[in-house]
Amino acid sequence: MGFEYFRPGSVEEAVSLLFEHGPQMNVLAGGTDLLVKIKHKAIHVSKVMDITGIDDLRILNEDNQDLIIGAAITQNEIVRHPIVAQKYTALKEGAGQLGSRQVRNLATVVGNICNASPSAETAPALLVYEAKVTAVSCRDSREIAIKDFFAGPGKNSLAPGELVTKLSLPAEPARSGSAYIKLSPRRAMDTAVVGVAAYVRLDSAGKCTICRIAMGAVAPTPVRAFQAEQAVIGAELTREVLAEAGRIAAEEVRPISDIRASADYRRQMVEVITRRVLETAWRRAEGSNK
Amino acid sequence: MKQEIRFILNGEHVSLNVDPSRTLLDVLREDLGLTGTKKGCDEGDCGACTVLIAGKPINSCLTPMGKINGQEVLTIEGLGDPEQLHPLQEAFLKVGAVQCGYCTPGMLLSAKAILDINPQPTEAEIRDSIAGNLCRCTGYTKIVEAIKYAANLLEGRS
């Protein structure tokens, strides 16, 4: 493929390489997106910085009860992590449906969101957990709310010279549940036609106190369904509430027609999948004692 | 610009002076003559290039050599040998899970990876574990059967 290859050993070294080489330097983590683009000659790349040799980016643990996911953590490491399985089910379900096992052993969660595909498999889950993205440059470090991170198809909101080092997901209290459902014609190795994640937190009486719904492949970026969420907050689980949330979510999306599905089909499927994923998340919240 | 890359390949220490941007797949086939690892799509979809790194299956076509430094790599050449087949190879022959053979090295390594962590996988788990390995001949039925057969062989021996 013929590019100059850099493998920094620390975040400091990585951000100074980014500063020194400017936009010519491409960040590689799993490589499952970048290397395919290079092979297709979709982009010309002269310099690549592989960040997977940086120990500080290999963190995956609970810090003050927040879940910290370092930029070198792979999809399969997420899928297999017991805390993720127990508390961040939607993320497990998103990560577990990305590509093949071989790809999931290379591809990272942070890489998935930095590539900012509208259908990014882990994006809806990260949106419903209201994850924070930590971006570091030579000069400073800042946190970006995940909902502000996606800027357009294939575009993120990082400034030149910034490197994402980690994601932080807030602690999950008891009586909360989440789920992600992906619609695709194939069961493996396919991109979502529609992907929806839901997060529900309940009070002791079973009423919804927090509801978050996020969708992939239905707008230029992964998006929250803020209006549909409002229809659920304060409600109890009924068929009518689920139907109403689905109906509103379908009105909020801006899908396109492409090789995978028409805009109309996507809109109708948002209604169906939202209903189903919300019910699944709700049942999990009812059953959760974490 | 070439760099020295040291790693363990099929149990033996290897040190190569190579361009770190080249893929593991190309270096295995072109520099080391290990052509058991196949090049199919060359973009991470078909799984013909599957090798194990630290026991985990990955697409060697998407792995630059720079990442291999210090790693332990297993290719099909390191799985059994003609005199003493690995139980998976024995099972693939016995059951008839090989037709053209192009997907077979990748299939065997994906199957090894699942059996190493889950010695008695369900059929759904087997199918999930080879979802990243395309076969255009067999329809997968015999491959799934062979992996079950190998699981039983391995269990009987341990």
Interface residues (C-beta under 8 A of the other chain):
Chain A: M1 G2 F3 E4 Y5 R7 L28 G30 G31 T32 L35 V36 K39 H40 V48 D50 T52 N76 G99 S100 R101 Q102 V103 N105 L106 R187 A188 M189
Chain B: M1 Q3 D19 P20 S21 R22 T23 D42 E43 G44 D45 G47 T50 I53 K56 P57 I58 N59 L62 T63 P64 G66 K67 N69 S110 A113 D128 S129 A131 G132 N133
